């Protein structure tokens, strides 16, 4: 992609080089995924606790394994095209993450990559389009819609919030991360309608959906990395705490 000479630029804090403001490339996406791996590893036990209450109890372990595998391959991909990186990430997650999360997160990244064929950089709108394609893939693969106590309940409000400020990548990612965390917390009030949790009926109320929790971690990582060049220098980090009581239920 050719840089517009009139586009605003900013100095990269890490290298001192000048880059277009509000765009990301494969190296930026790799940084996002490495940070996602760190957060998922850090919170693996909490994710397992959430899953133990309404599922198999291994969501954290599975996500940690998958994103650790992703982190290992990023060095060979971060200098290439955006779509190649995203599709390889998707394939890696499908092959390494167990349970339902592998196909769902794998489909997410595969659809992201396919939607941006040949792209070397993404501006805020292209990233929004890629994220939307990924979320559409999750919905189609899992046959899920918002309100059914799934990761969709974090993805949809996050994308909606991102879209309201998509002319500013940093602010859009901050807004998306905040909305993802709110959507995660609000799953505690929902009756599960998909997967093993659906067998619990109203007994699932009070428990946060683990997929929504891992989704919020991905958004937090995105805000910290992809959104770090926000023009106003605002802090893009979000609180990853899930607000859990000792028994794994959500606390307000």
C-alpha positions, 0 to 999 in steps of 0.5 A, a space after each residue: 500500500 502506498 503511503 499518502 504523503 498528506 497522511 498524518 504521521 507519528 514517531 514510533 516510540 520503540 524505533 523512532 521511525 515515522 509511521 502513518 497514524 491510525 494504520 496497522 501492519 503485520 508486525 503490529 498484528 503480531 504484537 497484538 497476538 503476542 500480548 494476547 498470548 501473555 494475557 491468556 496465559 496470565 488469566 488461564 486459571 481464571 478462564 478455567 474457573 469460569 468454564 468449570 462452572 458452566 462447561 468443561 473447565 479447560 477454556 483457559 488451558 486450551 486458549 493458552 495452548 493455542 496462543 502460545 503456538 501462535 506466538 511461536 510462528 509469528 516471527 516468520 510472518 510479521 514481515 509479510 502481508 496481513 492476510 497471510 499472517 491472519 490466515 496462518 494464525 487461524 489455521 494454527 488455532 484450529 489445530 491446537 485449541 481444543 473444544 469449541 473454541 478452536 474452530 470458533 477462534 480459528 474461523 475468526 482469524 481465517 475470515 479476518 485474513 480472507 477479507 483483506 486479501 493482499 493487504 499490507 496495512 489496514 487503516 481503522 476502517 479496514 480493521 473494522 471490516 476485518 473484525 466484522 468478517 471474523 465475528 460473522 464467521 463466529 456467528 455462522 460457525 457457532 450458530 449464535 446470536 447476541 443474548 445467548 451467553 456466548 463470546 458473541 455477547 462480547 464481540 458485538 458490543 465491542 464492534 459497535 463501540 469501535 464503529 462509533 469512533 472508527 475514524 480514530 484507531 486508538 480511541 476506537 480500540 479503547 472503546 471496543 475494549 471497554 465494551 467487550 469487558 462490559 459485554 463479558 460481565 453482562 453474560 452473567 445475567 444471561 441464560 446459556 442457550 449454546 453448548 454444554 452450558 445450555 443444559 444448566 438452564 437458569 443455573 448458569 445465571 450468575 456465571 460469566 461466559 468464558 468465551 466472552 472473557 477470553 474475547 475481552 482479553 483479546 480486545 484489551 491486548 488490541 487496545 494496548 498494542 494496536 491502539 498505542 499510537 492514539 493521537 491524544 496519548 490516552 491510556 488504552 489499557 483495560 482492566 482484565 479482572 473478571 470480578 469473580 467470587 471464590 465460587 467462580 460467580 460474578 460479583 458486581 
